[in-house]
């Protein structure tokens, strides 16, 4: 889905691996699932920031929840994409993050 538009430099299967990959690869954008094994996406983003990462972070989530959205933003997230809107929202969210803008999928809070 992303390869026609972006150069995908790596993937990770859990939050800890995502932090390690970001530290090694220094991507412009990191896409994190909030509910990742080993370390949540929010905790991974916090760790990346603590280590000095300048990557723009876009979160993917099934959670349509304003409290989780606030936690994602506090962790440095530029984008918050609800998985039910993945097909329409992910690419615009990445483009906005690269432009320094915030992006939030429309959703009905739980």
C-alpha positions as CSV (number, residue, x, y, z in Angstrom):
1,X,0.0,0.0,0.0
2,X,2.8,2.4,0.8
3,X,5.5,1.4,-1.6
4,X,4.1,3.2,-4.7
5,X,4.3,6.5,-2.7
6,X,7.1,6.1,-0.1
7,X,10.4,4.4,0.3
8,X,9.7,1.8,3.0
9,X,13.1,1.2,4.8
10,X,12.0,-1.3,7.5
11,X,9.4,-3.1,9.4
12,X,9.1,-4.3,13.0
13,X,6.8,-6.9,14.7
14,X,6.7,-5.3,18.1
15,X,7.4,-2.0,19.9
16,X,10.8,-2.8,21.1
17,X,11.9,-3.9,17.7
18,X,10.4,-0.7,16.3
19,X,12.5,1.4,18.6
20,X,15.6,-0.5,17.6
21,X,14.8,-0.2,13.9
22,X,14.2,3.6,14.2
23,X,17.5,4.0,16.0
24,X,19.3,2.1,13.3
25,X,17.5,3.4,10.2
26,X,16.6,7.0,11.1
27,X,13.5,7.2,8.9
28,X,11.6,10.4,8.3
29,X,8.3,8.8,9.4
30,X,7.5,5.9,11.7
31,X,4.1,4.2,11.6
32,X,3.3,2.6,14.9
33,X,0.3,0.4,15.9
34,X,-0.8,1.5,19.4
35,X,-1.5,-2.1,20.5
36,X,1.9,-3.7,19.7
37,X,3.3,-6.6,21.6
38,X,6.3,-6.3,24.0
39,X,6.0,-2.4,24.1
40,X,2.9,-0.4,23.1
41,X,3.2,2.0,20.2
42,X,2.8,4.9,22.6
43,X,5.6,3.6,24.8
44,X,7.7,3.0,21.7
45,X,7.2,6.6,20.6
46,X,8.1,7.9,24.0
47,X,11.3,5.8,24.0
48,X,12.2,7.1,20.5
49,X,11.8,10.7,21.6
50,X,13.8,10.0,24.7
51,X,16.6,8.7,22.4
52,X,16.5,11.9,20.4
53,X,14.5,10.7,17.4
54,X,13.3,13.4,15.0
55,X,11.0,11.0,13.0
56,X,7.4,12.0,12.5
57,X,5.1,9.5,14.1
58,X,1.8,8.3,12.7
59,X,-0.2,6.0,14.9
60,X,-2.5,3.2,13.6
61,X,-5.3,2.0,16.0
62,X,-8.6,0.3,16.3
63,X,-9.3,2.7,19.3
64,X,-11.8,5.4,18.6
65,X,-11.0,7.0,21.9
66,X,-10.2,10.7,22.8
67,X,-8.1,9.7,25.8
68,X,-5.9,7.4,23.7
69,X,-5.7,10.1,21.0
70,X,-4.5,12.6,23.7
71,X,-1.9,10.0,24.9
72,X,-0.7,9.5,21.3
73,X,-0.3,13.3,20.7
74,X,1.5,13.6,24.1
75,X,3.9,10.9,22.9
76,X,4.8,13.0,19.9
77,X,2.3,11.6,17.3
78,X,1.6,13.8,14.3
79,X,-1.0,11.3,12.9
80,X,-3.8,9.2,14.4
81,X,-5.3,6.8,11.9
82,X,-8.2,4.6,12.8
83,X,-7.8,1.2,11.1
84,X,-11.4,1.3,9.7
85,X,-10.2,4.3,7.7
86,X,-6.8,3.0,6.8
87,X,-7.4,2.9,3.0
88,X,-8.4,6.5,2.9
89,X,-6.4,8.1,5.7
90,X,-3.0,6.6,6.0
91,X,-1.3,8.2,3.0
92,X,-2.8,11.7,3.7
93,X,-1.7,11.2,7.4
94,X,1.9,10.5,6.3
95,X,1.9,13.4,3.9
96,X,0.6,15.7,6.6
97,X,3.2,14.4,9.1
98,X,6.0,15.0,6.6
99,X,4.7,18.6,6.1
100,X,4.7,19.1,9.9
101,X,0.9,19.0,10.2
102,X,-1.3,16.9,12.4
103,X,-3.8,14.4,11.0
104,X,-6.6,12.7,12.9
105,X,-9.1,10.2,11.3
106,X,-12.7,11.1,11.9
107,X,-14.3,8.9,14.4
108,X,-17.0,8.6,17.0
109,X,-15.5,8.5,20.5
110,X,-16.3,5.4,22.6
